Amino acid sequence: MLTDHVTHNSLDLTAPPQSSGKARSTQDSRAAAGRPPKVKVPIRSDIGTILLHWTLFIAILVSLLTGLRLSSDAEGAWFSKLFEPILPQGEIWTWHFVSAVFVLAVIFAYAAYMSLARLKRRISSKKIVVLTLPASNKLRIAALNVIAYWILFAAVIVLSATGVLLYLGHGDIWVTVHYIAALVVLTYIGTHVILHYCYGGVEQLLRLFRPQALRRFPGMARRPLAVSAALGAIVIALALTLDFGTRPDLIVARADTLPTLDGILDDAPWQAATPVFVRTQQGSNLGGTGESTVELRAVQVGDKIAFAFRWEDPTRSLKRHPLIKTEDGWRMLNNRADISDETAFYEDKFSVAFSTSDVFGGGGATHMGPRPLGDKPAPFHGRGLHYTTDGSLIDVWQWKATRGGMLGKVDDMWFGTPIEPTEAQAAGKARYSAGYTSDDGKAFYVYNYIGDPDTHYHGTVGVNRLPRDHARTTALMGTIDLSPDASEDQGAQWWMLENESVPYSEEKDAEIPVGTVIPGVLIQGEYSGNRADLEGASQWRDGYWTLEVIRDMDTGHEKDLAMRDGLYMWLSVFDHNQTRHTRHSRPVRLTFN
């Protein structure tokens, strides 16, 4: 009797021929009388295979589930949303990136283990030849399993390569390729289980829960599992070293005078500042690519700091929820305003967030899912919320083209600990933003529409103010093209100043013809309080926005971060959309020394 290398199953040698049937019968009866009944030995696998298999499975599972959560956030996503009940919520980015690195490391370790332990025959491509020959079903299933293994390896390689590209900011087609490779891996998991069951039933599946020592053979390396695990650890260390060692630093230049705020980077201070370029991706619009590369510079002048940002945007979008008069009344143009997820009739925006942490997901403040805060109201759009969980603060500057951005204002905001919802928010009648809100003070913009709670923004709306002279207001808006992808004229004004409007009245409304379009934003009063800390200037030209911002190095306000060495920056581009901004995975480090 021999013992199989992997399973310890008994292999009976063929008995030699007997001289006669009677002698053979006598011998068999004696042997049967003196031999105990056969006991079926459970099928087992070596300890190294079991450990590496389950480590890889857990890493792939975490990577897939977190990846599906991120995928479900995309516009038009449907397949990944089918898994909604089992997808994780919260700070997903760290889990996704860390698990991806572990998958890569374990793949290297697994390959090394098979080579060092002389187990390569398990996945030998030579087994596939049986599919062309007369062979048993078990051999054919084994061959199919080998094919599945190699498809998995190819898919993991594609996932790793495209994952690195996405991590470095390359989006567009690579997002689709990454997604398809993930679906291949997801399909493989089910196929792998089915093939093993068809090969040996439940016993074949249970072998991965029944460890045994690895049998040694001539030429086998000593301690193959330890050597393979060490290789995996080296892969992780190299990945982390390469990542942290190549992250961009924004060197803050010194200057004697502040640049002129005009949206043009021809001042001497800007020319002396070294630019940093950051690829951002997976946003909405932007010519269909969802990508925009951001150029940034910084200059310190005494107790002031100036930043310059220049980013790609093919259109100059100012149409933030304009109003159009119809036979039935005024309507606010939108596609998803009722769920705070507008992607058509909206203004261009730009956001920069400063954090003391380089944790993934914008300093750990991005929490994905339809209800990441179980004890707080859910976001209307079901995509997630911004907040921190460790009491830290992220200083957020948001430029909004129509709501003061073209008038030199940049909104000062922050992410922090989730605030308590108001009564209206708790009842689902107002948007709850968790830890995302503005600094103390007041902005000078308000909205010109009054939504109907029954129809939300898909029916007629009330109007706060009408143009004092509707013909002049129309002229100020320039060419009115209601295509969301149309670019507004240079100098066009898609907001109304207080002195250009009057309170709504039926008499004034009657003077305005059907088909007239008026702005959905009103500019009234002045910015005040801590919210007014930022001064800026912006200009769009030849497919690029340029924004200049000046602020005190230290405002002294508790909701602002003092500009210092080692802060991390996160940049987001909004192309006429409300929340579907671009993103990048690696922060920019602010460096003064």
C-alpha positions as MATLAB code, in Angstrom:
seq = 'MLTDHVTHNSLDLTAPPQSSGKARSTQDSRAAAGRPPKVKVPIRSDIGTILLHWTLFIAILVSLLTGLRLSSDAEGAWFSKLFEPILPQGEIWTWHFVSAVFVLAVIFAYAAYMSLARLKRRISSKKIVVLTLPASNKLRIAALNVIAYWILFAAVIVLSATGVLLYLGHGDIWVTVHYIAALVVLTYIGTHVILHYCYGGVEQLLRLFRPQALRRFPGMARRPLAVSAALGAIVIALALTLDFGTRPDLIVARADTLPTLDGILDDAPWQAATPVFVRTQQGSNLGGTGESTVELRAVQVGDKIAFAFRWEDPTRSLKRHPLIKTEDGWRMLNNRADISDETAFYEDKFSVAFSTSDVFGGGGATHMGPRPLGDKPAPFHGRGLHYTTDGSLIDVWQWKATRGGMLGKVDDMWFGTPIEPTEAQAAGKARYSAGYTSDDGKAFYVYNYIGDPDTHYHGTVGVNRLPRDHARTTALMGTIDLSPDASEDQGAQWWMLENESVPYSEEKDAEIPVGTVIPGVLIQGEYSGNRADLEGASQWRDGYWTLEVIRDMDTGHEKDLAMRDGLYMWLSVFDHNQTRHTRHSRPVRLTFN';
ca = [
       0.000    0.000    0.000;
       1.327    3.465   -1.013;
       0.425    6.923    0.297;
      -0.528    9.775   -2.015;
       1.624   12.925   -1.601;
      -1.291   15.279   -1.111;
      -4.164   13.303    0.276;
      -2.724   10.250    2.088;
      -5.335    8.180    0.247;
      -4.490    4.492   -0.005;
      -3.330    3.223   -3.371;
      -3.704   -0.600   -3.622;
      -1.334   -2.431   -5.921;
      -2.852   -4.995   -8.269;
      -2.626   -8.512   -6.786;
      -0.505  -11.067   -8.742;
      -2.416  -13.698  -10.752;
      -3.308  -16.962   -8.909;
      -2.668  -20.428  -10.244;
      -6.288  -21.409   -9.968;
      -9.669  -19.943   -9.152;
      -9.989  -22.209   -6.089;
      -6.632  -21.128   -4.671;
      -7.449  -17.497   -5.305;
     -10.814  -17.899   -3.558;
      -9.177  -19.578   -0.549;
      -6.523  -16.846   -0.279;
      -9.083  -14.042   -0.547;
     -11.274  -15.591    2.155;
      -8.311  -15.947    4.525;
      -7.161  -12.382    3.859;
     -10.654  -11.045    4.405;
     -10.946  -12.923    7.693;
      -7.705  -11.509    9.075;
      -7.899   -7.957    7.720;
      -9.894   -5.167    9.393;
     -12.490   -3.401    7.262;
     -11.240   -0.467    5.170;
     -11.601    2.977    6.771;
     -11.980    5.910    4.401;
      -9.190    8.391    5.113;
     -10.353   12.059    4.870;
      -8.792   14.049    2.040;
      -6.377   16.650    3.347;
      -4.178   19.534    2.156;
      -0.836   20.712    3.419;
      -0.737   23.522    5.981;
       1.002   25.996    3.643;
      -1.619   25.614    0.932;
      -4.435   26.052    3.443;
      -2.932   29.190    5.016;
      -2.091   30.846    1.698;
      -5.422   29.857    0.156;
      -7.522   31.398    2.923;
      -5.327   34.480    3.251;
      -5.706   35.084   -0.476;
      -9.429   34.402   -0.330;
      -9.993   36.895    2.510;
      -7.866   39.568    0.796;
      -9.698   39.092   -2.523;
     -13.091   39.096   -0.796;
     -12.355   42.359    1.047;
     -10.991   43.896   -2.138;
     -14.049   42.819   -4.149;
     -16.633   43.934   -1.595;
     -15.032   47.331   -1.052;
     -14.480   47.688   -4.797;
     -18.136   46.911   -5.487;
     -19.093   49.560   -2.933;
     -16.962   52.119   -4.759;
     -18.325   50.921   -8.098;
     -21.927   51.263   -6.901;
     -21.277   54.977   -6.428;
     -20.747   55.530  -10.154;
     -23.443   57.138  -12.275;
     -25.548   54.484  -13.959;
     -24.185   51.649  -11.813;
     -26.632   48.757  -11.559;
     -24.786   45.425  -11.260;
     -22.793   46.416   -8.176;
     -25.973   47.789   -6.615;
     -27.440   44.276   -6.686;
     -25.020   43.454   -3.852;
     -26.115   46.465   -1.795;
     -27.349   44.456    1.222;
     -23.948   42.839    1.784;
     -21.626   45.676    0.789;
     -19.674   47.396    3.570;
     -20.230   51.048    4.430;
     -18.058   53.751    5.952;
     -14.398   54.506    5.295;
     -13.959   52.074    2.420;
     -10.879   53.462    0.695;
      -8.290   52.277    3.213;
      -9.688   48.744    3.282;
      -9.746   48.621   -0.510;
      -6.166   49.763   -1.014;
      -4.708   47.696    1.821;
      -6.493   44.521    0.712;
      -5.308   45.095   -2.877;
      -1.689   45.216   -1.696;
      -2.245   42.014    0.286;
      -3.698   40.267   -2.791;
      -0.601   41.166   -4.784;
       1.727   40.043   -1.981;
      -0.049   36.710   -1.429;
      -0.069   35.975   -5.168;
       3.721   36.325   -5.168;
       3.959   34.203   -2.006;
       1.633   31.542   -3.426;
       3.639   31.271   -6.659;
       6.879   30.999   -4.687;
       5.414   28.354   -2.392;
       4.302   26.163   -5.280;
       7.766   26.361   -6.782;
       9.721   25.827   -3.545;
       7.433   22.997   -2.369;
       7.443   21.309   -5.779;
       3.690   21.679   -6.170;
       3.708   23.326   -9.592;
       2.101   20.266  -11.120;
      -1.183   21.357   -9.518;
      -1.472   24.190  -12.020;
       0.625   22.734  -14.831;
      -0.732   23.715  -18.238;
       0.165   20.213  -19.450;
      -2.981   18.952  -17.744;
      -5.092   20.817  -20.297;
      -4.119   18.366  -23.030;
      -6.529   15.753  -21.587;
      -9.393   17.834  -22.998;
      -8.290   16.661  -26.445;
      -7.987   13.000  -25.457;
     -10.332   10.266  -24.260;
     -10.225   10.717  -20.493;
     -12.337   10.354  -17.377;
     -14.601   13.152  -16.199;
     -12.362   13.762  -13.182;
      -9.352   14.392  -15.391;
     -11.380   16.733  -17.583;
     -12.620   18.655  -14.540;
      -9.053   18.896  -13.248;
      -8.019   20.346  -16.617;
     -10.843   22.884  -16.490;
      -9.733   23.863  -12.995;
      -6.219   24.531  -14.292;
      -7.667   26.800  -17.000;
      -9.663   28.613  -14.323;
      -6.494   29.064  -12.248;
      -4.687   30.743  -15.129;
      -7.680   32.969  -15.877;
      -7.590   34.022  -12.218;
      -3.879   34.804  -12.376;
      -4.386   36.867  -15.543;
      -7.323   38.737  -13.994;
      -5.346   39.490  -10.826;
      -2.446   40.809  -12.912;
      -4.853   43.076  -14.837;
      -6.481   44.170  -11.581;
      -3.111   45.005  -10.071;
      -1.864   46.895  -13.121;
      -5.051   48.922  -13.603;
      -5.317   49.442   -9.849;
      -1.866   51.050   -9.864;
      -2.917   53.252  -12.793;
      -6.074   54.348  -10.966;
      -4.073   54.943   -7.812;
      -1.757   57.233   -9.762;
      -4.710   59.153  -11.181;
      -5.284   57.545  -14.591;
      -9.009   56.997  -15.040;
     -11.264   56.841  -18.108;
     -10.902   53.446  -19.884;
      -8.826   51.968  -17.046;
     -11.795   52.256  -14.695;
     -13.783   49.994  -17.029;
     -10.929   47.499  -17.477;
     -10.419   47.347  -13.704;
     -14.136   46.743  -13.178;
     -14.295   43.943  -15.789;
     -11.257   42.223  -14.258;
     -12.944   42.377  -10.852;
     -16.064   40.735  -12.289;
     -13.874   37.969  -13.733;
     -12.408   37.308  -10.289;
     -15.888   37.357   -8.755;
     -17.068   34.816  -11.340;
     -13.980   32.679  -10.714;
     -14.810   32.256   -7.016;
     -18.130   30.580   -7.814;
     -16.674   28.569  -10.690;
     -13.771   27.391   -8.522;
     -16.100   26.009   -5.848;
     -18.326   24.273   -8.414;
     -15.405   22.629  -10.215;
     -13.917   21.289   -6.998;
     -17.303   19.951   -5.917;
     -17.749   18.215   -9.276;
     -14.263   16.754   -8.936;
     -14.605   15.213   -5.490;
     -17.845   16.274   -3.844;
     -18.009   17.734   -0.342;
     -14.855   15.878    0.688;
     -12.864   17.784   -1.899;
     -14.113   21.073   -0.449;
     -13.457   20.043    3.140;
      -9.806   19.271    2.449;
      -9.052   22.979    2.907;
     -10.185   22.639    6.517;
      -8.080   19.518    7.186;
      -4.376   20.336    7.455;
      -1.500   17.932    7.259;
       2.257   18.320    7.162;
       3.892   18.874    3.793;
       5.733   15.732    2.674;
       9.290   16.338    1.674;
      10.763   15.379   -1.698;
      14.274   15.558   -3.095;
      15.036   19.072   -4.321;
      12.369   20.713   -2.143;
      13.456   23.930   -0.421;
      13.734   24.069    3.336;
      10.864   25.868    5.028;
       9.053   26.835    1.789;
       6.156   28.473    3.665;
       8.438   30.737    5.711;
      10.429   31.761    2.621;
       7.220   32.456    0.681;
       5.732   34.500    3.532;
       8.963   36.503    3.694;
       8.673   37.212   -0.037;
       5.102   38.436    0.467;
       6.262   40.727    3.269;
       8.988   42.112    1.017;
       6.403   42.872   -1.689;
       4.290   44.793    0.842;
       7.319   46.710    2.120;
       8.413   47.606   -1.418;
       4.906   48.780   -2.357;
       4.668   51.021    0.719;
       8.185   52.367    0.272;
       7.569   53.159   -3.388;
       4.245   54.827   -2.593;
       5.367   57.041    0.279;
       8.684   57.797   -1.376;
       7.095   59.191   -4.538;
       4.221   61.253   -3.142;
       4.229   64.850   -4.391;
       5.404   67.792   -2.281;
       4.161   71.322   -2.908;
       7.104   73.587   -2.027;
       5.842   76.955   -0.791;
       7.964   79.687   -2.379;
       8.890   82.929   -0.610;
       8.083   86.305   -2.125;
       8.106   89.993   -1.133;
       4.773   90.900   -2.710;
       1.500   89.063   -3.120;
       0.363   88.219   -6.642;
      -2.413   90.292   -8.167;
      -5.753   88.509   -7.947;
      -6.897   88.412  -11.557;
      -7.004   84.724  -12.531;
      -3.812   85.023  -14.582;
      -0.557   83.413  -13.477;
       1.874   85.884  -15.033;
       2.989   87.535  -11.776;
       6.608   87.141  -10.686;
       5.696   85.240   -7.467;
       3.893   82.558   -9.482;
       6.761   82.264  -11.927;
       9.139   81.641   -9.020;
       6.907   78.926   -7.510;
       7.479   75.320   -8.593;
       4.222   73.788   -9.845;
       2.900   70.368   -8.880;
       0.544   68.459  -11.183;
      -2.085   66.116   -9.766;
      -4.187   63.797  -11.898;
      -7.752   63.552  -10.619;
     -10.358   61.206  -12.042;
     -13.682   59.359  -11.699;
     -15.696   62.565  -11.668;
     -18.796   63.388  -13.675;
     -18.843   65.064  -17.118;
     -15.474   66.641  -18.144;
     -16.045   65.713  -21.745;
     -17.010   62.177  -20.818;
     -13.587   61.244  -19.401;
     -14.266   62.237  -15.786;
     -10.596   63.303  -15.581;
      -8.900   66.623  -14.893;
      -5.253   67.363  -14.165;
      -4.790   70.106  -11.580;
      -1.728   72.377  -11.492;
      -1.040   74.037   -8.126;
       1.466   76.551   -6.792;
       1.923   78.262   -3.436;
       3.671   81.436   -2.253;
       4.146   82.841    1.249;
       4.417   86.589    1.791;
       4.850   87.434    5.478;
       1.777   86.248    7.355;
      -0.163   85.602    4.125;
      -0.187   82.581    1.837;
      -1.379   82.489   -1.760;
      -2.369   79.436   -3.784;
      -2.885   79.117   -7.528;
      -4.925   76.294   -9.032;
      -5.362   75.593  -12.744;
      -7.456   72.672  -13.937;
      -8.901   71.198  -17.100;
     -12.583   71.800  -17.788;
     -13.853   71.897  -21.393;
     -16.836   74.130  -20.567;
     -17.475   77.339  -18.630;
     -20.591   76.229  -16.730;
     -22.639   78.763  -14.766;
     -26.201   77.422  -15.141;
     -26.935   76.572  -11.512;
     -30.600   75.546  -11.425;
     -31.941   78.354  -13.616;
     -35.677   79.047  -13.747;
     -37.756   78.983  -16.928;
     -41.279   80.328  -17.287;
     -43.822   77.895  -18.749;
     -47.565   78.063  -19.340;
     -48.019   76.339  -15.958;
     -45.654   78.603  -14.046;
     -41.950   78.701  -13.187;
     -39.888   75.518  -13.305;
     -36.425   74.942  -11.950;
     -34.233   73.119  -14.483;
     -32.603   70.049  -12.964;
     -32.196   66.307  -13.317;
     -31.682   65.133   -9.702;
     -31.997   68.178   -7.474;
     -34.472   66.364   -5.227;
     -31.728   63.973   -4.068;
     -28.901   66.551   -4.037;
     -27.143   64.807   -6.925;
     -27.436   67.270   -9.798;
     -25.266   66.503  -12.825;
     -26.828   68.696  -15.515;
     -27.912   72.210  -14.522;
     -25.198   73.206  -12.129;
     -22.175   75.468  -11.853;
     -18.517   74.540  -12.050;
     -16.831   74.179   -8.651;
     -13.420   73.442   -7.217;
     -12.501   72.234   -3.753;
      -9.257   71.935   -1.827;
      -9.156   70.218    1.561;
      -6.308   70.534    4.077;
      -5.798   67.677    6.520;
      -3.326   66.721    9.222;
      -3.750   63.097    8.132;
      -2.738   61.332    4.931;
      -5.262   58.542    5.459;
      -7.006   57.457    2.276;
     -10.424   58.843    1.400;
      -9.496   62.501    1.835;
      -7.902   62.187    5.242;
     -10.399   59.548    6.374;
     -13.371   61.890    5.960;
     -15.126   60.092    3.084;
     -17.639   57.482    4.227;
     -19.438   55.530    1.512;
     -22.843   53.889    1.451;
     -26.554   54.671    1.707;
     -26.374   54.999    5.502;
     -22.828   55.134    6.873;
     -24.099   56.722   10.094;
     -26.737   54.318   11.323;
     -28.029   56.611   14.053;
     -28.194   59.690   11.806;
     -30.318   60.554    8.744;
     -29.335   58.936    5.470;
     -28.041   61.073    2.592;
     -30.713   61.735   -0.016;
     -28.511   60.470   -2.848;
     -27.464   57.331   -0.954;
     -23.792   57.814   -1.861;
     -22.245   58.618    1.496;
     -21.266   61.432    3.847;
     -18.238   63.502    4.804;
     -17.168   63.477    8.454;
     -14.282   62.491   10.708;
     -14.404   59.895   13.466;
     -11.371   60.864   15.542;
     -12.324   64.433   16.427;
      -9.970   65.894   13.812;
     -10.839   68.787   11.522;
     -10.338   69.092    7.780;
     -10.257   72.644    6.438;
     -12.193   72.831    3.149;
     -12.105   75.694    0.660;
     -14.796   75.586   -2.008;
     -14.957   77.846   -5.034;
     -18.445   78.024   -6.584;
     -18.540   79.766   -9.941;
     -22.055   81.215   -9.818;
     -22.446   81.588   -6.048;
     -19.766   84.225   -5.683;
     -16.788   82.533   -7.285;
     -16.763   84.896  -10.257;
     -17.107   87.788   -7.797;
     -13.929   86.920   -5.901;
     -15.346   84.779   -3.099;
     -14.254   81.315   -1.979;
     -16.395   79.601    0.661;
     -14.603   78.562    3.858;
     -15.951   75.223    5.124;
     -14.887   72.135    7.102;
     -15.307   68.421    7.718;
     -15.444   67.254   11.309;
     -17.403   65.276   13.868;
     -21.001   64.693   12.675;
     -23.341   67.389   13.957;
     -26.746   66.590   15.391;
     -29.509   66.709   12.769;
     -32.196   69.355   12.897;
     -35.832   68.390   13.258;
     -36.372   68.816    9.518;
     -33.298   66.712    8.716;
     -34.350   63.971   11.105;
     -37.741   63.916    9.388;
     -36.135   63.608    5.961;
     -37.363   67.025    4.829;
     -33.949   68.690    4.657;
     -30.551   67.505    3.547;
     -28.278   66.180    6.297;
     -24.563   66.670    5.629;
     -23.076   64.969    8.744;
     -19.718   66.628    9.441;
     -19.689   68.896    6.382;
     -20.695   72.499    6.970;
     -19.563   76.106    6.586;
     -17.489   78.204    8.975;
     -19.252   80.642   11.283;
     -20.577   83.652    9.440;
     -22.727   84.320    6.426;
     -22.449   83.956    2.663;
     -23.991   86.464    0.269;
     -25.826   84.005   -1.958;
     -29.351   82.614   -1.611;
     -31.542   80.624   -3.961;
     -34.273   82.100   -6.119;
     -36.632   79.141   -6.031;
     -39.026   77.696   -3.477;
     -39.533   73.959   -3.867;
     -42.895   72.256   -3.521;
     -42.581   69.489   -0.876;
     -44.969   67.285   -2.856;
     -43.307   67.568   -6.276;
     -39.852   68.461   -4.956;
     -38.207   70.125   -7.948;
     -39.931   68.193  -10.726;
     -42.990   70.424  -10.891;
     -43.521   74.160  -10.703;
     -41.696   76.147   -8.028;
     -42.160   79.425   -6.263;
     -39.894   82.373   -7.076;
     -38.358   84.724   -4.518;
     -37.395   87.604   -6.790;
     -37.994   88.595  -10.412;
     -35.779   90.708  -12.677;
     -36.354   94.443  -12.396;
     -35.792   94.530  -16.166;
     -36.114   91.037  -17.634;
     -34.664   92.081  -21.014;
     -31.529   93.463  -19.344;
     -31.170   90.338  -17.188;
     -31.430   88.176  -20.318;
     -28.738   90.261  -21.987;
     -26.430   89.871  -18.957;
     -26.784   86.084  -19.173;
     -25.301   86.131  -22.689;
     -26.133   83.354  -25.126;
     -28.733   81.152  -23.461;
     -28.161   77.567  -24.484;
     -29.932   75.167  -22.113;
     -27.801   72.193  -23.088;
     -25.985   71.167  -19.877;
     -22.759   70.767  -21.845;
     -22.919   74.199  -23.458;
     -20.310   76.741  -22.377;
     -21.412   80.159  -21.148;
     -20.043   83.320  -22.739;
     -17.110   85.152  -21.218;
     -18.548   87.803  -18.897;
     -21.952   86.085  -18.726;
     -23.794   86.607  -15.423;
     -26.044   83.754  -14.295;
     -26.956   85.362  -10.981;
     -29.015   88.400  -10.040;
     -27.805   91.168   -7.753;
     -30.221   92.628   -5.239;
     -30.520   95.914   -7.097;
     -31.259   94.074  -10.333;
     -34.307   92.300   -8.905;
     -37.562   92.949   -7.061;
     -39.660   90.749   -4.760;
     -41.999   88.404   -6.575;
     -45.430   89.737   -7.476;
     -48.089   88.509   -9.865;
     -48.091   91.884  -11.583;
     -44.378   91.740  -12.293;
     -44.663   88.093  -13.291;
     -47.299   88.995  -15.891;
     -44.787   91.265  -17.653;
     -42.411   88.364  -18.313;
     -43.138   86.255  -21.422;
     -43.331   82.453  -21.397;
     -39.965   80.904  -22.249;
     -37.929   83.468  -20.336;
     -34.985   82.062  -18.384;
     -33.796   83.805  -15.217;
     -30.979   82.946  -12.760;
     -31.557   80.563   -9.871;
     -29.032   82.359   -7.652;
     -29.395   85.714   -5.883;
     -26.452   87.764   -4.584;
     -27.516   89.784   -1.560;
     -25.516   91.493    1.184;
     -21.902   90.629    1.964;
     -19.817   87.696    3.180;
     -19.183   87.972    6.920;
     -17.524   86.199    9.860;
     -14.995   83.385    9.567;
     -16.660   82.283    6.354;
     -15.180   85.367    4.679;
     -11.517   84.490    5.333;
     -10.721   83.682    1.709;
     -10.238   86.118   -1.155;
      -9.933   84.877   -4.694;
     -10.117   85.542   -8.399;
     -10.901   83.179  -11.250;
     -10.948   83.050  -14.997;
     -11.810   80.438  -17.651;
      -9.892   80.380  -20.900;
      -9.239   77.759  -23.594;
     -10.572   74.807  -21.605;
      -8.932   75.683  -18.276;
     -10.097   77.359  -15.090;
      -7.521   79.336  -13.109;
      -8.165   80.252   -9.486;
      -6.044   82.340   -7.119;
      -6.725   82.328   -3.367;
      -5.146   84.346   -0.528;
      -5.553   83.704    3.202;
      -3.780   84.430    6.478;
      -1.217   81.818    7.450;
      -3.122   81.444   10.711;
      -6.611   82.914   10.984;
      -6.910   82.020   14.658;
     -10.314   80.466   14.027;
     -11.012   77.018   15.469;
     -12.510   75.777   12.189;
      -9.401   76.696   10.181;
      -6.063   74.917   10.064;
      -2.959   77.071   10.323;
      -0.756   76.702    7.252;
       2.290   74.726    8.356;
       4.819   72.218    7.168;
       3.401   68.739    6.587;
      -0.269   69.498    5.962;
      -1.862   67.291    3.311;
      -3.943   68.591    0.415;
      -6.783   66.935   -1.480;
      -8.155   68.446   -4.714;
     -11.561   67.989   -6.363;
     -12.925   69.262   -9.687;
     -16.682   69.611  -10.260;
     -17.786   70.017  -13.881;
     -21.375   71.331  -13.614;
     -22.333   68.786  -10.981;
     -23.277   68.957   -7.321;
     -21.348   66.143   -5.639;
     -19.734   63.966   -8.319;
     -16.298   65.546   -8.208;
     -13.005   64.073   -9.329;
     -10.683   62.543   -6.747;
      -7.131   61.359   -6.241;
      -5.747   58.739   -3.894;
      -2.396   60.192   -2.889;
      -2.367   63.550   -1.096;
      -0.045   66.452   -1.822;
       2.159   67.381    1.119;
       2.572   71.085    1.877;
       6.257   71.856    2.477;
       7.705   75.146    3.735;
      11.249   73.951    4.424;
];
